[in-house]
């Protein structure tokens, strides 16, 4: 088709996807083109602004590597990650809610026994974490895989430090009653990495980069949906303005100071059966 105009180019592009063999891919690409073109029309996008957008995404790609996922960070700060989580995790009453995955998960974290210290030298106040993993009927989930990771007291994950090895990160398995417990460090609020293009976007829009104190968890077991979630520290100043929109009231718990100056938090996870 020749002599395309702003009035007919959208349908011309959509027509090019007519022979896409994968029906779901065809649906996604058609809708993507429709919404992208509608966005450009709505804001009357200039060529200079379009180029700035391309340059921004190029910078996002250049700073992304095996230790830093700037695209996930961008998705998180635009609320897209949490929207996708909400769309795909409509759980029954009583099941633990999901939240964002975050950019700092590492596959193959070291295995620990119940009661071990997963901090492995990470900076922070000592803290105990304990609870149970059950199903929606209250039955213990024995042998569930519990992966945990967190930032240290300086707001850094181990992958953000040179040659730090695995710290404040590990994998455990629940006991015969579904129990889990381990030692780590106190969760503290921290800023997401803001030295790249996502940080530039936050500053340009007068937004802060802070996340409330939390622990990351991924809990999995045969016959159940894998749960990706956080446990947030009650009383944190950023609970209502999380930079990545991940807070849920049901995921907030109390970190209780102990007589020896350490802390203890207890949180029980409820898994949803796999469909």
matplotlib code that plots the C-alpha trace (Angstrom):
import matplotlib.pyplot as plt

x = [0.0, 1.4, 0.6, -0.1, -1.4, -1.9, -5.5, -4.9, -1.4, -2.6, -4.9, -2.2, 0.3, -2.3, -3.1, 0.6, 0.0, -3.0, -1.1, 0.5, 0.1, 0.1, -3.3, -2.2, 0.8, -1.4, -3.8, -1.0, 0.7, -2.6, -3.5, 0.1, 0.0, -3.4, -2.5, 1.0, -0.5, -3.4, -0.9, 1.2, -2.0, -3.3, -0.1, 0.7, 4.2, 6.9, 9.8, 12.2, 10.2, 10.1, 13.9, 14.3, 12.1, 14.2, 17.4, 16.0, 15.1, 18.5, 20.1, 17.9, 19.2, 22.9, 22.9, 21.1, 23.4, 23.4, 23.4, 21.1, 17.7, 16.9, 13.9, 12.2, 13.0, 11.3, 8.3, 8.2, 8.3, 5.6, 3.3, 3.2, 4.8, 2.3, -0.6, 0.5, 0.9, -2.6, -4.1, -2.5, -2.8, -6.5, -6.3, -9.0, -9.6, -6.9, -4.2, -1.1, -1.1, 1.6, 3.7, 6.5, 9.4, 12.0, 15.3, 17.6, 16.5, 19.3, 18.8, 20.6, 21.0, 22.9, 21.0, 20.6, 19.2, 16.4, 17.9, 21.0, 22.2, 21.6, 23.1, 26.6, 28.3, 25.8, 25.8, 22.8, 21.2, 20.7, 17.1, 15.2, 12.5, 10.0, 6.6, 4.7, 3.7, 0.2, -2.5, -5.8, -7.3, -4.7, -2.8, 1.0, 3.0, 6.0, 9.2, 8.2, 11.0, 11.5, 13.8, 14.6, 16.6, 17.0, 19.1, 21.6, 21.5, 23.3, 20.5, 22.5, 21.8, 24.8, 24.8, 25.3, 28.6, 31.9, 32.9, 30.5, 29.4, 25.9, 24.8, 21.3, 20.1, 19.3, 17.1, 15.5, 12.9, 10.0, 9.9, 7.3, 4.8, 5.4, 7.6, 10.5, 13.0, 16.3, 18.6, 19.3, 19.5, 16.9, 15.0, 15.6, 14.1, 16.4, 16.3, 16.1, 19.1, 18.7, 22.0, 20.6, 17.8, 15.0, 16.5, 16.5, 12.8, 12.0, 13.9, 12.2, 8.8, 9.6, 9.3, 11.4, 13.2, 12.6, 11.1, 9.8, 11.8, 10.9, 12.1, 11.6, 10.2, 9.5, 7.7, 7.0, 5.8, 4.4, 0.7, 0.7, 1.0, 4.5, 4.2, 6.3, 5.9, 7.4, 6.9, 7.0, 8.1, 5.2, 5.7, 8.0, 7.6, 7.4, 4.6, 2.2, 4.6, 6.5, 8.4, 7.3, 3.7, 4.2, 2.7, -0.3, -1.8, -1.9, 1.9, 2.8, 4.2, 5.7, 9.4, 9.7, 12.8, 14.1, 15.8, 19.2, 18.8, 18.0, 14.7, 12.1, 9.4, 6.9, 4.9, 2.8, 2.4, -0.7, -0.3, -3.0, -3.5, -2.3, -5.0]
y = [0.0, 3.4, 7.0, 6.1, 8.9, 9.5, 8.3, 5.0, 3.8, 2.0, -0.3, -0.9, -2.0, -4.2, -5.8, -7.0, -9.3, -11.0, -14.2, -14.6, -18.3, -17.9, -16.4, -15.0, -13.3, -11.8, -10.5, -8.9, -7.3, -6.0, -4.4, -3.1, -1.3, 0.2, 1.5, 2.8, 4.7, 6.0, 7.2, 9.1, 10.7, 11.6, 13.4, 14.7, 13.1, 15.2, 13.6, 15.0, 13.4, 10.1, 10.2, 11.0, 7.9, 5.7, 7.0, 6.4, 2.8, 2.3, 3.5, 1.1, -1.7, -0.7, -0.6, -4.0, -6.9, -10.2, -8.3, -5.4, -5.5, -2.0, -3.0, -4.7, -1.6, 0.5, -1.8, -1.7, 2.1, 2.5, 0.2, -2.3, -5.1, -4.8, -4.6, -7.9, -9.5, -8.5, -9.7, -13.1, -13.8, -13.6, -15.8, -17.2, -15.7, -16.6, -17.3, -15.1, -12.2, -11.9, -8.8, -7.7, -10.0, -7.2, -7.1, -8.8, -12.4, -14.9, -18.5, -21.2, -19.4, -21.4, -24.1, -23.7, -25.8, -24.5, -22.2, -21.3, -17.7, -16.7, -13.2, -14.6, -11.4, -8.9, -5.6, -5.2, -5.8, -9.6, -10.7, -14.0, -14.9, -17.7, -19.0, -21.8, -22.7, -24.1, -24.6, -22.7, -25.4, -25.0, -28.2, -27.9, -28.0, -30.1, -29.7, -26.5, -24.6, -21.2, -18.8, -15.5, -12.5, -8.9, -5.8, -5.1, -2.2, 0.0, -0.6, -3.0, -6.5, -8.8, -8.6, -4.9, -5.4, -6.5, -10.0, -10.1, -13.7, -14.7, -12.6, -12.2, -14.7, -18.4, -21.4, -23.5, -26.2, -26.4, -29.0, -31.8, -29.3, -26.8, -24.7, -22.5, -20.4, -18.8, -16.0, -12.9, -9.1, -6.5, -5.3, -1.6, 0.9, 1.5, 3.4, 1.4, 2.0, 5.6, 6.2, 5.1, 6.1, 5.0, 7.3, 10.2, 9.5, 9.6, 12.9, 14.5, 13.6, 14.6, 11.0, 9.4, 6.1, 4.6, 1.2, 0.3, -2.3, -5.8, -9.4, -11.1, -14.6, -17.2, -20.3, -23.3, -26.9, -29.6, -29.2, -25.5, -22.3, -20.7, -17.7, -14.6, -12.0, -9.7, -9.3, -5.6, -4.1, -2.4, 1.3, 2.1, 5.6, 4.5, 1.9, 4.4, 5.6, 2.5, 3.4, 0.2, 0.1, -3.3, -2.9, -4.9, -4.6, -8.3, -8.5, -6.1, -7.7, -6.5, -6.7, -7.0, -6.0, -8.6, -8.0, -8.6, -5.9, -8.4, -8.5, -11.2, -11.3, -14.1, -14.6, -17.5, -18.2, -19.8, -21.4, -21.7, -25.1, -25.4, -25.5]
z = [0.0, -1.0, 0.0, 3.6, 5.8, 9.5, 9.0, 7.4, 8.5, 11.6, 9.7, 7.1, 9.8, 11.4, 8.0, 7.8, 10.8, 9.1, 8.4, 11.8, 12.6, 16.4, 17.3, 20.6, 19.1, 16.4, 19.1, 21.1, 18.1, 16.7, 20.0, 20.6, 17.3, 17.9, 21.3, 20.3, 17.4, 19.5, 22.1, 19.4, 18.1, 21.6, 22.7, 19.2, 19.5, 17.8, 16.0, 18.6, 21.4, 19.5, 19.1, 22.9, 23.6, 21.4, 23.0, 26.5, 25.7, 24.1, 27.4, 29.3, 27.2, 27.5, 31.3, 31.6, 32.3, 34.2, 37.5, 36.7, 34.9, 34.0, 31.9, 34.9, 36.9, 34.3, 34.2, 38.0, 38.3, 35.7, 37.6, 34.7, 36.7, 39.5, 37.0, 35.3, 38.7, 39.6, 36.3, 36.7, 40.4, 41.3, 44.3, 46.6, 50.0, 52.5, 49.9, 50.3, 47.8, 45.1, 44.4, 42.1, 41.3, 41.3, 39.4, 41.9, 42.0, 41.3, 40.3, 42.2, 45.5, 48.2, 50.1, 53.9, 56.6, 58.8, 61.5, 59.4, 58.9, 55.3, 55.9, 55.3, 56.5, 55.0, 56.9, 59.3, 62.6, 63.3, 62.7, 62.9, 60.5, 61.1, 60.1, 58.4, 54.8, 54.5, 51.9, 51.9, 54.1, 56.8, 55.9, 56.3, 53.1, 53.9, 51.9, 50.2, 48.6, 50.2, 48.4, 50.2, 49.2, 50.6, 50.6, 53.4, 55.8, 53.2, 50.6, 48.5, 47.2, 47.0, 43.1, 43.4, 45.2, 43.5, 44.5, 47.5, 46.7, 48.0, 50.9, 52.5, 50.0, 50.2, 49.7, 52.5, 52.7, 55.2, 57.9, 58.5, 59.9, 57.1, 59.4, 58.2, 60.2, 59.5, 60.6, 58.5, 59.0, 59.7, 56.6, 55.9, 53.4, 50.4, 47.1, 43.8, 41.5, 40.3, 38.5, 35.1, 32.8, 35.2, 37.8, 35.3, 34.7, 38.4, 38.9, 35.8, 37.2, 40.9, 42.2, 44.9, 44.3, 47.8, 48.6, 52.1, 54.0, 52.9, 52.4, 49.0, 49.0, 46.3, 47.7, 45.6, 46.1, 43.8, 43.3, 44.2, 42.3, 42.9, 45.1, 44.4, 47.1, 49.8, 53.5, 54.4, 57.7, 59.5, 60.3, 57.3, 56.0, 52.4, 52.7, 51.0, 48.3, 47.3, 44.1, 42.4, 43.7, 45.3, 48.8, 49.9, 53.4, 53.9, 53.3, 56.2, 59.4, 62.6, 63.2, 67.0, 68.8, 71.2, 74.6, 73.1, 70.4, 67.6, 65.8, 65.0, 62.4, 61.8, 58.7, 57.5, 53.8, 52.3, 48.9, 46.3, 44.6, 41.1, 38.4]

ax = plt.figure().add_subplot(projection="3d")
ax.plot(x, y, z, "-o")
ax.set_aspect("equal")
plt.show()
